[in-house]
Amino acid sequence: MCNSKTIRLTINGRKENLFLSPQQTLLQALRDNGHVDVKHGCGKGDCGACAVLVDGLAVDSCLTLAWLCEDKEVTTVAGIGNGTPHPLHVAFRDLGAAQCGFCTPGMIVAAKGLLDDNPNPDDNEIRLALSGNLCRCTGYVKIVEAVQVAARVLREEADLS
């Protein structure tokens, strides 16, 4: 690989060194290094299946050059919840917001980014935050409900602490 180099990333809380070519996307880098929870959907930034958090901001990893994320925190859906199911995981499961499951990682990542920034979003804010994610199964109603439920659980947990 011409001009390849090693970059440092923190992926799901673990520091990793990745050897990459300059044109390699974050999606390719993650999947090539075992992070297959990040889905390869359209490859054009239209579907949101590949969404990850980079320093807390949801981005389409298929459009992001990996080297631009050097020394940043990358969180995939597997990194949400610290080894236990996050309220988003639970709500998606319990409310049937995940049907075929292909869009679910990107939806959960986008919702996590929203709830970290806004713990009490209204329906329009949820729909806007998820607008870059396509789902062909659910019609979005269950997904929006799941985000609402997770937001409520997270607020209740914060009130208890």
N, C-alpha and C positions, 0 to 999 in steps of 0.2 A: 504494500500500500504506500503510495507516494505521499510524503509529508505526514504520515501517521504519527500520532503522539499519544502519550498516556495522560489522561485527565483524572482528577479526583472528584468524586461525587459522594454524597451521603445519600444512600438509598434506603428508605424505610428505617432510618436510624443507624444504619451500618455503613462505615466508610469503605468505599470501593475504589480501586484504580482500574480504569478501563482503557484499553488500547484501541484507538479509533482513527478512522480516516477523517479528513476535514469535512467531507460531505455527508457523513453518517448522521442520521436523525436520532433523536433521543429514543424514539420507538425502536429502531433497529438495535441501538446500543443496549437498551433494557432487555429486549427479547433475546438477543444474542448472548446475554450474560445471565440467563435463567429467570428473568422476571416476566414470565409468560402470562401473568394475570393482566398485563397490559395488552389489550386486544388490538389486532391489526384489522381495521375496518376498510374504509374507503381509500386511505392513504393520501387524501386531499384536504383534510380538515373539514369535511362536510358532516361527518356522523358522530364524532365525539367519543367513539368507542375506545380510543387510545388516550383519553384524558388522564393526566397525572397532575399532582400539585408540585410546583417548583417554587420553593420558598413561600408556600401557602397559596399561591395563585394557580388556578386551574388553567392548564394549557393543553393543546393538542400536541402530543409528542411526535406525531407524524410530520408536523410542520416546524418543529423546533430542532435546530442543529444541536447535537449533543455537546459539542465543545463550548457552546454558549452557557451551559449549565455548570461549568467547572466551579468547584467549591460551593455549590448550592445544595440545598436539601430537596431531594426528590422523594415524593411519597406516592406510591401506587395504592390501589385498593387493598392490597395485602398488608400495607403498612398502617392502615386506619384501624385503630382499636387496640393496639399494643398487645396482641396475642389473645384478646377476648373480643367477642362480637361488639362492635360499636352500635349505638342505638340506630344508626342508619341501616346497618346490616339486618338488625332484628326487625325493624319496621318494614323494610323491603320484603323480607321473608314472610312476616306475619300478615301483611296486607295484600300479598300477591302482586307486588309491584315488579317482581322479577318473573317473567314467564320463560322465554327461551333463554334468557340470561346473557345474551351477547352484549347488550347495551349497558347492563347493570354496573360493571366496574366504572365506566365513564360517568354514568349517572350518579353513583355514590361519591365519586371523587368531586364532581361539580357541586353536588349538594354539600359535601364537607367544606369545600372552599367557601360556599355561601354562608353556612352556619357558623363557621369560624369568624367571619366578618360581620354577620348579622344574625344574632341568636333568636330573633323574633320576626322572621320574614312573613309578609303577607303572600297570598296566592300569586299575585302579579310578580313579586320579587322572586319567588321560587321558579315560576315559569320562565322569567328572563334569565335566571342563572342556569337553567337547564336547556335553554333555547338552542345551544350548539350541539345537543345530543339527540340523535334520532332513535326512536323506538318504533318497531313495526308491529308489536304485539299488544301493548297495554292500552293505547290511546291516551296515555299520560295521566289519567285521573288517579289511578292507584299510586303512581309515582309521586305526584304532588301530595297526596294524602300521607304517604310514607315519610316524606320530608317534613310535613307538618307535625306528625307524631314524634319523629326523632327530635325535632326542635323543642317540642314540649318536654320530652324526657330529659334532654340536656339542660333545659332551664330548671327543671325540678331538681336534678342532680346538683346544679350549681347553687341553688337555694339551700340545699341540705349541707353543703360544705362551708 
